[in-house]
Amino acid sequence: MDLEPSPTTSDLENAVSVFVQHRKRLFGIAYRVLGSAVEAEDVVQEVWLRWQKTDRSVVISPVAFLSTTTTRLAINVAQSARVRRETYIGPWLPEPVDTSSDPELGAQRAEALELAMLLVLERLNPTERAAYVLREAFDYAYPEIAQILHLSLVNVRKIVSRARKHLSEEQRGSVDTAEHRRLLSVFVSAAQTGDVASLEALLTPDTVSLSDGNGMRGCARIPVLGRARVAKMVTYPKLWREAEPRFVDANGCTGVMVYRAGQPIAFMTMAASTEGIHKLMWVFSPSKIAAFLGSRSRFAAPLASTVGGV
């Protein structure tokens, strides 16, 4: 009986080379669809395993195969994640990622990367989210998206159009990177010193503060609304006592990681327009903070020479 020949070393090396070439793009797609670095890493790992087992001699376009597999897996994970998040205690926020060494997560554009935008994307269903991400963040052509999602070209155009409209209604004009950092710096300084008046001057009347702690004690389980309430909350002395805030590069803009006794206890970033800061996003969940710190070394090392994993 003839046995199917095993892949040669050169075949595996080529498979590794192709996968590494597109790896950042794959993570970028999965992360934007899922809002979770950990889940995106799991998707990329599964894509790698499938790429190893595939008869690559019949694959006409490796990047098309890898992108399609990544997108479909991410949609499946997103659908099950929706059910899991129904039991989440308090506001759910996307996992922030460190973008200091990879500002666009391998994307051609930084579209749909900021935390506030990812949060708005969660209001779309997984297929709508994937179509929007492929088009706006990675500039895939409509026929390519239709093929990836197994939808008609007309349907894909309608989905992307609806997503754009929905997101434009939710989004406000953002300040530039320098102004974002300045506002964040002034905000943290005022919060640390308990300067409520200065804080209120920075915030819009309809400011909202979201705290992701999944039931952690002392973490707000509902959104805090309004300039006065938010200003009072963020000056809570216990938060800032012996705390050391450090600027970090998160999701393409500046965020703050708050440390106490050398340990990270909270991450914070914001969304601001020319009218002021209108959304504060706090991550207290230890697992999400750990995911952010772990994301710094995501692409530091190549695949193992044994072709054992990503």
N, C-alpha and C positions, 0 to 999 in steps of 0.2 A: 504494500500500500504506500502510495506517495504521500509524504508529509509536506505540509506547507513550510517553505523555507523561513527561517528566523531572520529578522531584520539584521543587516550587517551593521558594524560599528559606524561606518560612514553614513548609513541611512539614519541611524539614531542621532548622530552628530548634526546632520542636516535638519532633522526634526527639531532638535533643540535650538539651532540657529534661527530657524523660521519663527519658532514660538517666542523666543526672546525678542526678536525684532518687533513683534506686534503686542507683546505682553502689556505694556503700559496702556495702549489703546483698549485692550480687552478689560483691564481693570477699570479704566475710565468709564467705559460703557456700563459695566456691572454696578459700579459705585453710584453712578447717577440714577440708575433705575431703582436701586435698593436703598440708598441712603445709609448704608452700613458697610464700613471697610472690612469687617470680619466676614460678613456674608459674601461680599464681592470677592474676597480672597478665596473663599470656598468654591465659588463659581469658577474662578480662573484655574484653580487646582483641578476641578472636574473637567474643564476644557482640555487641560494638558493631558490628562489621562485618556480622554477620548481621542486626542490628536495622536498619541502614541499608538493606540490600537487601530486607528484608521488605515485603510489601504491608501496611502498618500500618493501612490502612482496614478490614481484615477482622479485626484483632486486637481481641478483646473486652476482654481484660485485659492491658495492657502488663506489669504486674509479674509476672503469671503466666507470660507468654511469656518474659520475661527470666530469671526464676528457674528455669524449666524448662530453658531452653537452657544456663544456667550450670551447673546440677546435672549434666545429662547429659554436657556437655563435661568437667567436672571428674572424673566417674566414669571416662570414657575415658582421661583423662590419668593418673589414679591407677592404672589397670590396667597401663598401659605403664610407669609409674614403678616398680611392684613388680619388674618384670623388671630394670630398670636398677639398682635398689638391691641386687640380689643380688650385683653385682660391687663394691659399695661396700666399701672397706677400713676395718674397725673399726666401732664403733657409729655408726648414723645417727640424727641428731636433727633435729626440725623447724627450719625457719628462724625465728628470733625476729623479731618486728616491734615497732617503736616504737609504743606506744599512748598517748603523752603527750597528743596532740592529738585522738585518736579512741579513747577508752578501750574501746569495745566493738566497734570495727570495723563500726559501723552496725547491730549486732544489737540486738534488744530486750533481750537478756540477755547476760551475758558467759560463758555456758556454753560449755564445750569450747574455751577459748581459752588457758588456761595451758599452758606447754610440756610439763609432765608429763602433762597430760590428752591433749594432741595425740599424745604418744608412745604412750599407751595405745590411743588410737583407731586407731593404725596396725595394731593386732592384729585389727581388724575388716576384712572385705572392703569394697571401695569402696562397694557398694550399701548395706550395713549402716551404714557410716559416714555416708553421705549422708542416710539415713532418720533416723538419730539426730540429726544436726546440724539438719536441717530442723525436727524436732519439738522438741528440747530447747533449741537456741540461738535459733531464729527463730519458734517457736510456731506452725508450720504445722499445720492440721487434718489428721487422718489421711486423709480423702478427697482433699485437695490433694496430699499426699505420694504417695498411690496413683496419682494421675493423672500426676504428674511422673515417677515411676519406672516407670510402666506395669506396676504390680503390683496384685493384688487388695487390697481393704481389710483382709481378714483376715490376709493375708500381711504387710502393712505393720505391723499391730499386733504380730504375732509377732516381726518383725525388731526393732522398737524395744524391745520387752520383753526380748528376748534380749540386745540391746546394753546396756541398762540393767543387767541382771543381771551381765553379764560385766565391765562397767566398775566396778560397785560392789564386786566381788570384788577388783579390782586397786587401787582407790583407798583411801586412808586419810583420816581426818578432817583437814582442813587448818587451819592457824592463820590468824588474820585478817591483814589487810594490814599493820597496824602491827607485829605480832609477827614477821611474815615479814621485814620490813625490819630490825628489831632483830637478829634471828638472823643475817641476812646480813652486817650491819655487824660484829657480834662475830666472825663466822667469818673475814671478810676481814682484820680486824685481827690475829687470832691466826695466820692463815696467813702473813701478811707478816712477822711477828716470829718465826715458827718455834715458837710456843707449842703444842706437841703436846698437852700435858695439857688445856689449855683447849679445843682442838679436839675431843678425845675426849669431853669433857663435853657438847659440843653435838650429837654424832652418836649415832644409834641403833646398837645392835650389828650390825644387818644393813644398814647404810648401803652404798649403791652409788654409784660415781662413773663417769659415762659421758663419754668425750671424743670429739668428732666432729672428725676431722682428715683423713679419707679418705686415710690413708697418710702423713700428714706426719711427718717425722722428729721423734722425741722425744715423739710423741703416743701415749698408751696405745691399743693396738688391740683390747683386750678390756676388759670392765667390771672395775673394781677393787672388790673386795668386802671388807666388814668395817671396823669402826671404826679399828683400829690401822693397817691398810694405807692406808686413805683419808687418815687424819691425816698419815701419813708422806709420802704422795704430794703432798698439797696444800701442804706446806711446802718443796717443792723450790726451793732458792735461786734457780736460774736463771730461774724463772718470775717472781719478784717483784723481781729486781734492777733498780733504776732504773725500776720500774714505777709507774704512776699509775692506781689503780682509781677509776672514776667510776660513781656510781649512775645507772642509766637506767630508764625505765619500759618494761618489755617484757612483752607479752602480758597486760596488766592487773595486773601486780605488779612488784616491784622486781627488777632484775638488776644486774649489774656489767659494765662494759666496761673491760678493762685496756689501758692505753696505755703505749707505750714510745717515747720521743723523738717524742711527738706523734702516733704512729701506733697504731691499734687492733690488738692482737695476739690478744685472746681475749675471749669473752663467757662469762659464767657466771650461772646462776641455780640455784635449788634447790627442793625440795619438802620441807615439814616438817609434822609433826603435833605434838600436845602432848607426845609422847615425844621429840621432837627432829628434827634434820635426817636424812632417810632417803634422799634422792636428790640428787646433785649432777650438773648438766648443763653441760658445757664445750663451747663451739663455738670451734674454732681455724681452721676452714675459711675462707680469705680471702673466698671468694665469698659465704658466708652472712653474714659480718660486714659485707661491702659491701651486701648486701641489707637488713640491718637499718638501716644508716645511710641507705640510699636510701629506706626506708619512711617516714622522717620527713616527706617532702614529697609523699607519695602524692596527697593531695587538696588540695594548696596552690593549684593552678592549675585553672581550668575547662577544658573542652574547647576546642580551637582554634576560632576563629570560622569557619575554612574547613571545619570538620567533617572534619578529616583523621585524627583519632585520639583515643585516650584519654590 
